[in-house]
Amino acid sequence: MDSGYAMKDAPANFIGGEWQTEPETMAAVNPATGETIAQLPRSSRETAQRAVAAAKTAAPAWADMPVFKRAAICVAIASAIDAAQEKIARILSAEQGKVLAEAMGEVGKAADGFRLASELVKQMGGQTLPAEDPTKLVMTIRQPRGVYGVITPWNFPVNIPVEYLAPGIASGNTIVWVPAPSTSLVACALMEAIDSAGLPAGVINLVIGEGATAGDAVVVHPDVAAIGFTGSAATGRKIAERGAGKPLLLELGGNGPVIVFEDADLDAAAAAAAGGAFFNAGQVCAATGRVLAHQSIAESLCQKLVAHAKKHVLGDPFHQGTTMGPLNNAKVAAKVKEHVDDAVAQGAKVLYGGKPRPDLGSGLFFEPTIIAGVTREMKINREETFGPVVPVLAFKDEAEALDLALDSDYGLSVGVFTADVARGVSIAKAIPAGIVNVNAGSTWWEIHLPFGGGTGTRSGIGRLGGVHTMEAMTELKMITVTMDKKAGAA
């Protein structure tokens, strides 16, 4: 397996504009082969605290920099990412496991994220508001929160960080970024590109280490004003507890259904559901968590899903013919197998796939899988599987479909397929999810649109995406000016 990459220097933290090594290290492992490809810093709490201090030092000057200059730096960063696209993508494939074509697309979207932020920040403003008192001029402005802690996952280790970094720095914050340990090598490559664009020292600080140490040190630090986190619901809850009192932007897990009614375009529904389940080997928070199919079309839909699964080729992420790489780590692989085995033990039927493929190089490859006869009590229906599996549940009518959809702790994204648009919109309004796509899969989204979990679910707090992230990462301040000094004195 030839990734064709080479870091300029050994992987290191980036603090206060300097690359800094750490006494303790941890291995970066290629999930397709099990080979160690680099040694990464295992940062201490003290290192994370130094990064916060660097971000705090840089914050006043960065916040005071004119908006158009910050926007120009974001454009320069986008260009630097474009120039390094193939290098970053190859490191991404080697470390995360996704196929190279998907990695190239992810890095391209990251560059787009900085371009988008550069435009949105120039439009970010306040309002003038009416007041009963005629002597008062009332206005609102948006100001950066200060030092922002950002903790990001391994499934999209380039694009998801940029969803925080780009709007965060464009709007005047400084950042301490702790990436997932298993994809920290590609974080170094991204940081290298960002630094090459002329970002002032201390504006973004990269700290590589374990979440319980480096991440926790950032979350609890009194000089960190706010926290952004994408990852599991369990970790998100811990961060909410440890960072109590701070503004939180949490994008957590999902187990979104794709609901297919009897009048749906089955070809479109099958393509969307399969695409949402198999992209990035199913390691997507908005993936097709389960398919709810009307009983009259469930068998036909399953046949179409199997046809899509058969098209996929597991293997080396760098091989041109490969369409699906390995799962990222052993914990995820074990969970996928556990969910499939539990469903089969309770009577579900594997129509295609269903097995690990250790013969392909490591124990992390898992076949694209379609399972029929799934019932609501099975783990594969109730929990987030995070793998290339499509569980299919049948329903008899709209009421049962809605009941199955609502029977979940998650509320991130949903797909609904029906020819009856009014029914689709009615279902969309009834489900407490942040996103409901009618006649599109649960994964459809664009970077300028709001993305996040529904209220009262385990899928998060707040919204990522374009101006919505920028608003979350800034403080709304009201300013009043008294026009009549005599009235003001009274």
C-alpha positions in Angstrom: 0.0 0.0 0.0 1.6 3.2 -1.2 0.2 6.4 0.3 2.9 8.5 -1.2 3.1 11.1 1.6 5.9 12.5 3.8 5.5 15.1 6.5 8.0 18.0 6.3 9.1 17.2 9.9 8.1 14.7 12.6 4.5 15.2 13.7 4.3 17.8 16.6 2.0 20.2 18.4 1.6 23.7 17.0 1.5 26.2 19.8 2.1 30.0 19.5 3.2 29.7 15.9 5.9 27.0 16.7 6.0 23.2 16.1 6.7 21.6 19.5 7.5 18.0 20.3 6.4 16.1 23.4 8.3 13.6 25.5 5.6 11.0 25.4 4.3 9.6 22.1 1.6 7.4 20.7 1.4 5.5 17.4 -0.5 6.6 14.3 -1.8 3.4 12.7 -2.9 2.6 9.2 -6.3 0.8 9.7 -6.1 -1.0 6.4 -2.8 -2.7 7.2 -2.3 -2.3 11.0 1.1 -0.8 10.4 2.4 2.1 12.5 3.0 5.0 10.1 4.2 7.7 12.6 4.7 8.6 16.2 2.5 11.4 17.5 2.8 13.5 20.6 0.9 12.3 23.6 0.4 15.8 25.1 0.1 16.5 28.8 -2.3 18.8 30.6 0.5 21.3 30.9 1.0 21.3 27.1 -2.7 22.0 26.6 -2.5 24.8 29.2 0.4 26.4 27.3 -1.7 26.3 24.1 -4.5 28.1 25.9 -2.0 30.7 27.1 -0.8 31.2 23.5 -4.4 31.6 22.3 -5.2 34.1 25.1 -2.1 36.2 24.2 -3.1 36.3 20.5 -6.8 37.0 21.1 -6.8 40.9 21.5 -4.8 41.6 18.4 -6.7 39.1 16.3 -10.1 40.3 17.5 -9.0 43.9 16.6 -7.8 43.1 13.2 -10.1 44.5 10.5 -12.7 42.0 9.3 -11.5 42.3 5.7 -7.9 41.4 6.7 -9.2 38.3 8.6 -11.2 37.4 5.5 -8.2 37.7 3.3 -6.2 35.4 5.5 -9.1 32.8 5.2 -8.9 33.0 1.4 -5.1 32.5 1.6 -5.7 29.4 3.8 -8.1 28.0 1.3 -5.6 28.4 -1.4 -2.9 26.7 0.7 -5.2 23.8 1.3 -5.9 23.6 -2.4 -2.2 23.5 -3.1 -1.7 20.7 -0.6 -4.9 18.8 -1.4 -3.3 15.6 -2.7 -0.7 15.4 0.1 -3.4 16.0 2.8 -5.8 13.5 1.1 -3.2 10.8 1.0 -2.4 11.2 4.7 -6.1 11.2 5.4 -6.6 7.9 3.5 -3.6 6.2 5.1 -4.6 7.2 8.6 -8.4 7.2 8.6 -9.1 4.5 6.0 -11.4 6.1 3.6 -10.8 5.7 -0.1 -8.7 8.3 -1.8 -11.5 9.8 -3.9 -13.5 10.5 -0.8 -10.5 11.9 0.9 -9.8 14.3 -2.0 -13.4 15.4 -1.9 -13.2 16.1 1.9 -10.0 18.2 1.6 -11.6 20.2 -1.3 -14.7 20.9 0.9 -12.3 22.1 3.7 -10.9 24.7 1.4 -14.4 25.7 0.5 -15.2 26.1 4.2 -12.5 28.8 4.6 -13.8 30.6 1.4 -17.3 30.6 2.8 -16.2 32.0 6.1 -14.3 34.8 4.4 -17.5 35.9 2.7 -19.9 35.4 5.6 -17.8 37.4 8.0 -18.0 40.5 5.8 -21.8 40.3 6.0 -22.0 39.6 9.7 -23.4 42.6 11.4 -25.9 43.7 14.0 -29.1 45.6 14.0 -30.6 49.0 15.0 -33.6 48.4 17.1 -36.6 50.6 18.1 -37.0 51.8 21.7 -39.9 53.5 23.5 -37.5 56.1 24.8 -37.0 58.6 21.9 -33.7 59.6 23.3 -32.2 56.2 22.9 -30.3 54.8 19.9 -30.2 51.0 20.3 -27.9 48.7 18.3 -26.5 45.2 18.5 -23.1 44.0 17.4 -21.4 40.6 17.3 -18.1 40.1 19.1 -15.8 37.1 19.3 -16.1 35.0 22.4 -12.3 34.8 22.9 -10.4 31.6 23.3 -12.5 28.7 21.8 -11.8 25.1 22.6 -12.4 22.8 19.6 -12.4 19.0 19.9 -12.9 17.0 16.7 -13.6 13.3 15.7 -11.8 10.8 13.4 -14.5 10.2 10.8 -14.1 13.5 8.9 -10.8 14.7 10.4 -10.2 17.5 7.9 -13.7 18.8 7.1 -15.2 18.8 10.6 -12.4 20.7 12.2 -12.8 23.3 9.4 -16.5 23.7 10.3 -15.2 25.2 13.5 -11.8 26.7 12.6 -12.9 28.7 9.6 -15.9 30.6 11.1 -14.2 30.7 14.4 -11.1 32.6 13.3 -13.0 34.6 10.7 -15.2 36.0 13.4 -12.2 36.9 15.6 -11.8 34.0 18.0 -8.5 32.3 18.7 -8.6 28.5 19.0 -7.1 25.6 20.8 -7.8 22.5 18.7 -7.6 18.9 20.0 -8.1 16.4 17.2 -9.0 12.7 17.7 -5.8 10.7 18.5 -6.4 8.2 15.7 -6.4 10.9 13.0 -3.9 13.4 14.4 -1.3 12.9 11.6 -3.7 14.5 9.1 -4.4 17.3 11.6 -0.7 18.1 11.4 -0.8 18.2 7.6 -3.9 20.5 7.7 -2.2 22.8 10.3 0.9 22.9 8.2 -1.2 24.3 5.2 -2.9 26.8 7.5 0.3 28.0 8.9 1.8 28.5 5.4 -0.9 31.0 4.6 0.4 33.6 7.1 -1.9 33.1 10.1 -0.5 35.1 13.0 1.0 33.1 15.9 -1.4 31.8 18.5 -4.6 32.2 16.5 -4.9 28.4 16.0 -3.0 26.1 18.3 -3.0 22.3 17.7 -2.6 20.0 20.7 -2.4 16.3 19.9 -3.3 13.9 22.7 -5.9 11.9 24.4 -9.3 13.4 25.1 -9.3 12.5 28.8 -6.0 14.5 29.2 -5.5 17.1 26.6 -9.1 17.6 25.7 -10.3 17.8 29.3 -7.6 20.3 30.1 -8.9 22.6 27.4 -12.6 22.1 28.4 -12.1 23.0 32.1 -9.5 25.8 31.6 -10.9 29.1 32.9 -9.4 31.1 30.0 -11.3 29.0 27.5 -14.6 30.9 26.9 -16.5 28.3 24.9 -16.3 24.7 23.6 -17.1 23.1 20.2 -17.2 19.4 20.0 -18.2 16.8 17.4 -18.3 13.2 18.5 -20.2 10.6 20.5 -23.2 11.4 22.7 -21.5 9.9 25.7 -18.4 12.1 25.3 -20.5 15.1 24.6 -22.3 14.6 27.9 -19.0 14.5 29.7 -17.9 17.7 28.0 -21.2 19.4 28.9 -20.6 18.5 32.6 -17.0 19.4 32.7 -17.5 22.6 30.8 -20.7 23.6 32.7 -21.4 27.3 32.4 -19.6 27.8 29.1 -21.4 28.2 25.8 -21.4 24.8 24.1 -21.7 23.8 20.4 -22.1 20.0 20.4 -22.7 17.9 17.3 -23.3 14.4 18.6 -24.5 11.0 17.3 -27.4 10.0 15.2 -29.4 6.9 14.2 -31.5 8.5 11.6 -34.2 6.6 9.8 -34.9 6.7 6.1 -38.6 6.2 5.8 -39.9 4.8 2.5 -43.6 4.9 1.9 -45.5 2.7 -0.6 -45.8 5.5 -3.2 -42.1 6.4 -3.1 -39.7 6.2 -6.0 -37.9 3.0 -4.9 -34.9 3.4 -7.1 -34.2 6.9 -5.7 -34.9 5.7 -2.1 -32.6 2.7 -2.4 -29.8 4.7 -4.0 -30.0 7.3 -1.2 -30.3 4.8 1.6 -27.4 2.7 0.4 -25.3 5.8 -0.4 -25.9 7.1 3.1 -25.0 3.7 4.7 -21.9 2.9 2.7 -20.2 6.3 2.2 -17.1 6.4 4.4 -17.9 2.8 5.4 -21.0 4.1 7.3 -18.9 6.1 9.7 -21.1 9.2 9.4 -23.2 10.7 12.2 -26.0 11.4 9.6 -25.7 7.9 8.0 -28.7 5.8 7.1 -29.1 4.3 10.6 -32.1 2.2 9.7 -34.6 2.0 6.9 -38.3 2.0 7.7 -40.1 0.5 4.7 -43.9 0.1 4.1 -44.7 -3.6 4.2 -46.0 -3.6 0.6 -42.7 -2.5 -0.9 -40.2 -3.8 1.8 -39.1 -6.9 -0.2 -38.6 -4.9 -3.5 -36.7 -2.2 -1.7 -34.4 -4.8 0.0 -33.6 -6.3 -3.4 -32.6 -2.9 -4.7 -30.5 -2.3 -1.6 -28.7 -5.6 -2.1 -28.0 -4.6 -5.7 -26.3 -1.4 -4.4 -24.3 -3.3 -1.8 -23.0 -5.8 -4.4 -21.5 -2.9 -6.4 -19.0 -2.1 -3.6 -15.4 -3.3 -3.6 -13.7 -3.6 -0.3 -9.9 -3.1 -0.2 -6.9 -0.9 -0.3 -8.1 2.7 0.0 -5.4 3.7 -2.6 -6.5 1.2 -5.2 -8.4 2.7 -8.1 -11.1 0.1 -8.0 -11.8 0.2 -4.3 -15.1 1.9 -3.2 -14.9 1.1 0.5 -12.0 1.0 2.9 -11.7 -0.4 6.4 -13.4 0.8 9.6 -11.1 3.2 11.5 -10.5 1.3 14.7 -11.1 -2.0 16.6 -13.7 -0.6 18.9 -16.0 0.4 16.0 -15.4 -2.8 14.2 -16.4 -4.8 17.3 -19.6 -2.8 17.7 -20.6 -3.3 14.1 -20.1 -7.1 14.4 -21.9 -7.1 17.8 -25.0 -5.3 16.3 -25.2 -7.7 13.3 -24.8 -10.8 15.5 -27.4 -9.5 17.9 -29.9 -9.0 15.1 -29.3 -12.4 13.6 -29.6 -14.0 17.1 -33.0 -12.4 17.4 -34.3 -13.6 14.1 -33.2 -11.0 11.5 -32.0 -12.2 8.2 -28.7 -11.1 6.5 -29.5 -10.6 2.8 -26.0 -9.6 1.9 -22.7 -9.3 3.6 -22.7 -9.4 7.4 -19.1 -10.5 8.1 -15.7 -9.1 8.8 -13.0 -9.6 6.1 -9.7 -10.1 7.9 -8.3 -11.6 4.7 -8.1 -8.1 3.2 -5.2 -6.9 5.4 -6.5 -6.1 8.8 -9.4 -7.0 11.1 -11.1 -3.7 10.4 -12.8 -4.5 7.0 -16.5 -5.2 7.2 -18.7 -6.2 4.3 -21.5 -3.9 3.1 -24.5 -5.4 4.7 -28.3 -5.5 4.3 -30.4 -7.0 7.1 -34.2 -7.6 6.8 -36.7 -8.6 9.5 -35.2 -6.2 12.0 -37.4 -5.3 15.0 -37.4 -2.3 17.3 -35.8 -4.0 20.3 -32.6 -5.0 18.4 -29.4 -3.1 19.1 -29.0 -2.4 15.4 -32.2 -0.4 15.6 -31.8 1.3 18.9 -28.1 2.3 18.9 -25.8 4.1 16.5 -24.0 1.3 14.6 -21.5 3.5 12.7 -20.7 1.0 10.1 -21.7 -0.2 6.6 -25.0 -1.8 7.6 -28.6 -1.2 6.4 -31.2 -2.6 8.9 -34.7 -2.8 7.3 -37.8 -2.6 9.5 -41.3 -3.0 7.9 -44.3 -0.8 8.9 -48.0 -1.2 8.1 -49.2 2.4 8.0 -48.1 6.0 8.5 -48.9 5.9 12.2 -46.6 3.0 12.8 -43.8 4.6 10.6 -43.9 7.7 12.8 -44.0 5.6 16.0 -40.8 3.7 14.9 -39.1 6.9 13.8 -39.9 8.6 17.2 -38.8 5.5 19.2 -35.2 6.7 19.4 -32.9 8.8 21.7 -31.4 10.5 18.7 -32.7 13.3 16.5 -30.0 14.4 14.0 -31.1 13.7 10.5 -33.9 11.8 8.7 -34.9 11.0 5.1 -38.5 10.6 4.0 -39.5 9.2 0.6 -43.0 9.7 -0.7 -44.9 11.0 -3.7 -47.2 12.8 -1.3 -45.3 16.0 -0.5 -47.9 17.1 2.1 -47.4 13.8 3.9 -43.6 14.3 3.7 -43.8 17.7 5.3 -46.2 16.5 7.9 -43.8 13.8 8.9 -40.9 16.2 8.9 -42.7 18.5 11.3 -43.6 15.7 13.7 -40.0 14.2 14.1 -37.8 16.1 16.6 -34.7 16.0 14.3 -32.5 18.9 13.3 -32.7 17.9 9.6 -35.5 16.1 7.7 -34.9 15.6 4.0 -38.1 14.8 2.0 -37.2 12.7 -1.1 -33.5 12.7 -0.2 -31.4 10.6 2.1 -30.5 11.5 5.7 -26.9 12.5 4.6 -27.9 15.3 2.3 -26.4 18.6 3.5 -24.3 21.5 2.2 -21.7 23.5 4.2 -23.7 26.7 4.4 -26.8 25.0 5.9 -27.7 24.4 9.5 -26.6 21.0 10.9 -27.4 19.7 14.4 -29.6 17.7 16.7 -33.2 18.2 17.7 -34.2 19.5 21.1 -34.5 16.8 23.8 -32.5 14.2 21.9 -28.9 12.9 22.3 -27.8 14.5 19.0 -26.4 17.7 20.3 -26.8 21.4 21.1 -26.7 24.3 18.5 -26.0 24.3 14.8 -23.0 24.0 12.6 -22.9 25.4 9.1 -22.2 28.7 7.6 -23.6 31.7 9.4 -25.1 29.5 12.1 -21.7 28.5 13.3 -20.5 32.1 13.2 -23.4 33.2 15.3 -22.8 30.4 17.8 -19.1 31.4 18.1 -19.8 35.1 18.7 -21.5 37.0 21.4 -24.5 39.3 20.7 -24.1 42.6 22.5 -26.6 45.4 22.8 -25.3 49.0 22.9 -27.4 52.1 23.6 -26.5 55.7 23.0 -28.5 58.4 24.8 -28.9 61.3 22.4 -30.2 63.9 24.9 -27.8 64.5 27.8 -30.5 66.1 30.0 -32.8 63.1 29.5 -29.9 60.8 30.2 -29.1 62.5 33.5 -32.6 62.2 34.7 
